[in-house]
Every structure is written in C-alpha cells, then in structure tokens.
Amino acid sequence: MRNRLKHFQALAGLFAFKTLKDGKGNELVVYRDSAIEDLTGFSDYADINDKTAFEALENHVHLLYGIKRKEFKPLIAIGNDLGKALLASLKFDFPYKKFVVYVTIDTGEDFIIRFHQKWEGETPYMNPEDLKKQQTTKVIMFHG
C-alpha cells in the first residue's frame, strides 16, 4: 500500500511549484516539495552560476525504477503525455517564462522526468541526440 501511495504522491507533486531568488535576483522555479526554502542561507547557492544545472538537478523525479524491456515502448507513450502535461502546467503557472522538460526512460534503470527554465546564455541540460544511438535509452524533450 505504501509504495502505491508514493507513486501517486510523486505524480501529483509534478504539478506543484515554488520560486526561489538567488543573490542576483534571478527567479528559479523548483518543485514545491523541494527541501530548499531560501537560497540566501546557502553560500554555494547565493549566486548560482549555472541556473540550468541547478534547476535540472533540483527538479528531477524518479517515477519508476528498474524498467523492464517489455515496459520500454509503453512508457514512451506515457512519457510523452506526462512531459506535455508538465510543460503545460509550467506554462500556465509561469506564462512569462520558457521551459525545457525532459523524460528519460532507460531499460534496466529508471523513468525520470525533469525540467529547467531556458536561461539566456546557458545551454540546455542535455541533448537527446547524444543518446539517440542507445537502443535501451530514450530521452524526450519538450520546449515552451
């Protein structure tokens, strides 16, 4: 019973956000259940040089572990739907911001969803083309 509830809690948490400001006044978007409440108390975070990496690492959720080969293709369709829904939710809550959402499905490993803002002068967290040749890993990227 407990594991089933964890899955639903993780799924519901995908659509709840909060913002944090760094020392330069940049507004970072993170999941509401992030343990980080205030960046001013963290000397390492007060001036975040790589905002993309900070958000992408803080905003990643493992939805499933140990993906089986037979689950791979069905999870791609599910990942498409979840990725689109997360992007739509972010755009609704923050219409003045641009985001990138990633869904990573890796056979034998995990099903992960993450996001970050499109920060001027910073490259996206990952490029799905870099993993295209791997037959057991799929990264789906959404922009908006």
C-alpha positions in Angstrom: 0.0 0.0 0.0 2.8 2.4 0.9 4.6 2.1 -2.5 1.3 2.7 -4.3 0.8 5.9 -2.4 4.3 7.1 -3.1 3.7 6.8 -6.8 0.6 8.9 -6.6 2.4 11.5 -4.4 5.2 11.7 -6.9 2.8 12.1 -9.8 0.8 14.8 -8.0 4.0 16.6 -7.0 4.9 17.0 -10.6 2.4 19.9 -10.9 3.2 22.0 -7.8 5.9 24.6 -7.9 7.5 27.4 -5.9 10.1 30.1 -6.8 13.4 30.9 -5.2 15.5 34.0 -5.8 19.3 33.9 -6.0 21.7 36.6 -4.9 21.4 38.3 -8.3 17.6 38.4 -8.2 17.1 35.5 -10.7 13.8 33.7 -10.1 14.4 29.9 -10.1 11.4 27.5 -10.4 11.5 24.3 -8.3 9.1 21.7 -7.2 7.1 22.8 -4.2 8.3 19.9 -2.1 12.0 20.9 -2.7 13.9 20.9 0.6 15.5 24.2 -0.3 13.3 27.0 1.0 15.6 30.0 0.7 18.9 30.5 -1.3 20.2 33.3 0.8 21.3 31.0 3.6 23.4 28.8 1.3 26.7 30.5 0.3 27.0 28.0 -2.6 23.6 28.9 -3.9 23.5 32.7 -3.3 24.9 33.4 -6.8 24.1 30.4 -8.9 26.4 30.4 -12.0 24.7 27.5 -13.8 21.0 28.1 -13.2 20.1 25.4 -15.8 22.0 22.7 -14.0 20.7 23.8 -10.6 17.1 23.6 -11.7 17.5 20.4 -13.7 19.1 18.6 -10.8 16.7 20.0 -8.2 13.7 19.3 -10.4 14.2 15.7 -11.3 11.8 12.9 -10.1 12.3 9.2 -10.5 8.8 7.8 -11.2 9.8 4.2 -11.7 12.9 2.1 -11.0 14.2 -0.9 -12.8 12.4 -0.5 -16.2 11.9 -3.9 -17.8 12.4 -4.3 -21.6 8.7 -5.0 -22.2 7.8 -1.7 -20.4 10.1 0.4 -22.6 7.8 1.2 -25.5 4.6 1.7 -23.5 6.5 4.0 -21.2 7.5 6.2 -24.2 3.8 7.0 -24.8 3.2 7.6 -21.1 6.3 9.8 -21.0 5.1 11.9 -24.0 1.8 12.5 -22.1 3.5 13.4 -18.8 6.1 15.6 -20.5 3.4 17.6 -22.3 1.3 17.9 -19.1 4.2 19.1 -17.1 5.1 21.7 -19.7 1.5 22.9 -19.9 1.3 23.2 -16.1 4.6 25.2 -16.0 3.4 27.5 -18.8 0.1 28.0 -17.0 1.7 28.9 -13.7 4.6 31.0 -15.3 3.3 32.3 -18.6 6.2 34.8 -18.8 8.9 32.0 -18.6 10.2 29.5 -21.1 10.9 25.9 -20.0 12.5 22.6 -21.2 11.1 19.3 -19.9 12.9 16.0 -20.3 11.5 12.5 -19.9 14.3 9.8 -19.7 13.4 6.2 -20.0 16.3 3.8 -19.5 15.8 0.0 -19.6 17.2 -1.6 -16.5 17.4 1.8 -14.9 14.8 4.5 -14.2 11.9 6.6 -15.6 12.8 10.2 -14.8 11.1 13.5 -15.5 12.9 16.8 -15.0 12.7 20.5 -16.1 14.5 23.7 -16.1 14.0 27.2 -17.5 15.6 28.4 -20.7 18.2 30.7 -19.3 19.8 33.2 -21.7 23.5 32.3 -22.4 23.1 28.8 -21.0 22.8 25.6 -23.0 20.1 23.0 -22.3 20.9 20.5 -19.6 21.0 17.6 -22.1 20.7 16.9 -25.8 18.5 13.8 -26.6 20.5 13.4 -29.9 23.6 12.4 -27.8 21.7 9.3 -26.6 19.8 8.5 -29.9 22.1 5.6 -30.8 21.4 3.8 -27.5 18.5 1.4 -28.1 17.7 1.0 -24.4 17.5 4.7 -23.5 15.0 7.3 -24.7 15.1 11.0 -23.9 12.1 13.0 -24.9 12.5 16.8 -24.8 9.7 19.4 -24.8 10.1 23.2 -25.2 7.8 26.0 -24.4 
